[in-house]
Amino acid sequence: MTKILLLFSKFTDVLMAICLTSMAILVFGNVVLRYAFDSGIPWSEEMSRFFFVWLTFLGAIGAFKDNSHLGVDMFIKKLPRQAKRLCYVISNLIVLYVLWLVFDGSWKSTSVSTNAHAPATGLPMSYIYGIGVVMSVGMGIIVLYHLYLALFLKDGLDQLLVRKDSEEEILLENMGTNQKQSLTGGNP
């Protein structure tokens, strides 16, 4: 299962790199063509918008996988281990429900918009709405894997609840340690 998630992660990273590179090339090329040659690529803005939408949703999957989304853990830190596990399971079940809602809405929008086409490129608008399906399935797999880790591995919950400090907190913590070392002559 870990290998599948790692492969999926690499695949989404490659897709994000392709989207970002394509956006940069299309926008830069269009700007150069407009200012230097008084012309442009009519479909470049639309494709850039498509790539941006896909990049945003794929980035959300990547941030979710890395546990980088915002969270408040001051309440969870004070709970005993079993209560932490219960809260983690409940919160992930809520996330699964919301992902189901996103999947359902995206699926309906995708199926309805297969005959609607973008004005400049002529691509079906389902390419835009389909990313909601991809995102909800991708995040759903990650949630199910996290639930498995939390419920069936001995220290899986501890791995999942590792708090990522902000850069400012780390800097302040290091400054405090350095000041203590300078006051004590380098001995912690």
C-alpha distance (Angstrom), angle and dihedral (degrees) to the residues before:
residue distance angle dihedral
M1 . . .
T2 3.80 . .
K3 3.81 91.0 .
I4 3.80 91.2 51.6
L5 3.82 91.2 50.9
L6 3.80 90.7 46.8
L7 3.80 90.5 51.0
F8 3.81 90.6 47.3
S9 3.80 89.5 49.4
K10 3.79 92.5 52.1
F11 3.80 90.2 47.2
T12 3.81 92.7 52.9
D13 3.83 90.2 46.0
V14 3.81 90.2 53.9
L15 3.81 91.4 47.3
M16 3.82 90.4 50.4
A17 3.80 90.8 50.0
I18 3.80 90.7 49.8
C19 3.82 91.5 48.9
L20 3.80 93.4 48.2
T21 3.80 93.9 45.5
S22 3.79 92.6 46.7
M23 3.81 91.2 48.9
A24 3.79 92.0 50.7
I25 3.80 93.8 47.4
L26 3.80 94.4 46.2
V27 3.79 95.7 46.6
F28 3.82 94.5 42.9
G29 3.79 92.1 45.7
N30 3.78 92.2 49.0
V31 3.82 92.1 49.0
V32 3.80 91.6 50.1
L33 3.81 91.8 47.4
R34 3.81 92.6 49.1
Y35 3.80 97.0 47.8
A36 3.79 100.1 34.2
F37 3.80 102.8 34.5
D38 3.82 103.4 18.0
S39 3.79 91.0 -123.2
G40 3.77 135.9 89.1
I41 3.76 147.5 -173.0
P42 3.82 107.0 -87.4
W43 3.79 95.8 -154.4
S44 3.80 96.8 43.8
E45 3.81 96.2 90.5
E46 3.78 92.2 48.7
M47 3.81 93.5 48.9
S48 3.81 90.1 46.9
R49 3.79 88.8 54.1
F50 3.82 90.8 49.3
F51 3.81 90.6 49.8
F52 3.80 91.2 47.4
V53 3.80 92.3 53.3
W54 3.79 91.5 48.6
L55 3.82 91.5 45.6
T56 3.81 91.2 52.5
F57 3.79 95.0 50.3
L58 3.81 94.0 42.9
G59 3.81 88.5 48.6
A60 3.80 89.1 53.7
I61 3.81 88.9 55.9
G62 3.80 90.8 49.6
A63 3.80 93.1 48.2
F64 3.80 90.5 47.7
K65 3.80 91.0 50.9
D66 3.81 91.2 50.7
N67 3.82 92.2 44.7
S68 3.81 89.2 -120.7
H69 3.79 99.8 136.5
L70 3.79 117.2 109.0
G71 3.76 116.5 -86.0
V72 3.78 140.2 165.8
D73 3.78 114.2 -134.9
M74 3.81 104.8 166.7
F75 3.82 90.9 105.0
I76 3.80 95.8 43.2
K77 3.82 93.3 50.5
K78 3.80 91.2 62.3
L79 3.81 96.1 51.7
P80 3.80 125.6 95.9
R81 3.81 117.4 -106.3
Q82 3.82 98.1 -96.1
A83 3.81 92.3 47.2
K84 3.81 89.2 50.8
R85 3.79 89.0 52.3
L86 3.81 91.7 48.9
C87 3.82 92.7 48.7
Y88 3.80 90.7 47.0
V89 3.81 92.3 50.9
I90 3.82 93.0 46.3
S91 3.80 93.1 48.0
N92 3.80 91.6 48.8
L93 3.80 91.5 48.7
I94 3.81 87.8 53.8
V95 3.81 89.0 49.6
L96 3.81 89.5 50.6
Y97 3.80 90.1 52.3
V98 3.81 92.1 50.1
L99 3.80 89.8 47.5
W100 3.80 88.5 52.2
L101 3.82 89.1 53.6
V102 3.81 90.5 49.8
F103 3.81 90.5 47.4
D104 3.79 92.8 49.0
G105 3.80 94.1 47.5
S106 3.79 93.3 43.9
W107 3.79 92.1 47.6
K108 3.80 91.6 51.6
S109 3.82 92.3 45.8
T110 3.79 91.0 47.2
S111 3.79 94.3 50.1
V112 3.82 92.8 45.8
S113 3.80 93.8 48.2
T114 3.81 98.9 50.8
N115 3.81 90.1 100.8
A116 3.82 94.7 43.1
H117 3.78 112.9 89.6
A118 3.78 132.6 -159.5
P119 3.81 111.3 -108.2
A120 3.82 100.7 -126.3
T121 3.80 103.9 31.8
G122 3.77 101.1 27.3
L123 3.81 90.2 -135.4
P124 3.79 116.4 147.2
M125 3.79 112.3 -97.6
S126 3.79 87.2 -130.7
Y127 3.82 85.9 82.9
I128 3.79 87.8 68.8
Y129 3.80 97.1 43.6
G130 3.81 93.1 41.2
I131 3.79 92.2 71.4
G132 3.81 88.4 70.8
V133 3.80 88.1 61.0
V134 3.81 91.4 48.4
M135 3.81 92.3 47.2
S136 3.80 95.5 47.5
V137 3.81 93.1 47.6
G138 3.81 91.9 45.8
M139 3.79 94.1 48.4
G140 3.81 90.8 42.3
I141 3.80 90.5 57.5
I142 3.80 89.9 49.7
V143 3.82 92.0 49.3
L144 3.81 91.8 50.0
Y145 3.80 90.3 49.3
H146 3.82 91.1 49.1
L147 3.81 90.5 49.3
Y148 3.79 89.4 51.6
L149 3.81 90.6 51.3
A150 3.80 92.6 47.0
L151 3.80 95.7 47.6
F152 3.79 104.8 36.1
L153 3.80 109.3 27.4
K154 3.78 119.8 76.0
D155 3.82 98.0 -132.2
G156 3.81 96.8 17.6
L157 3.78 93.0 109.9
D158 3.80 91.2 53.4
Q159 3.81 89.8 53.8
L160 3.79 91.6 50.3
L161 3.80 96.9 46.6
V162 3.79 95.3 51.6
R163 3.77 105.4 135.8
K164 3.76 118.0 -133.1
D165 3.77 109.8 -145.2
S166 3.75 120.8 -142.2
E167 3.78 118.2 -109.4
E168 3.80 90.2 -110.8
E169 3.82 92.3 54.8
I170 3.80 91.3 49.1
L171 3.81 90.8 48.5
L172 3.82 92.3 49.2
E173 3.79 90.7 46.4
N174 3.81 91.4 51.1
M175 3.80 91.4 46.6
G176 3.79 89.9 52.7
T177 3.82 91.3 49.4
N178 3.81 91.9 48.0
Q179 3.81 91.8 49.6
K180 3.82 91.1 49.6
Q181 3.81 90.3 49.7
S182 3.81 92.1 49.5
L183 3.81 91.1 49.8
T184 3.82 93.6 48.3
G185 3.79 94.5 42.4
G186 3.79 96.5 -102.6
N187 3.80 97.0 -50.8
P188 3.80 113.4 119.4
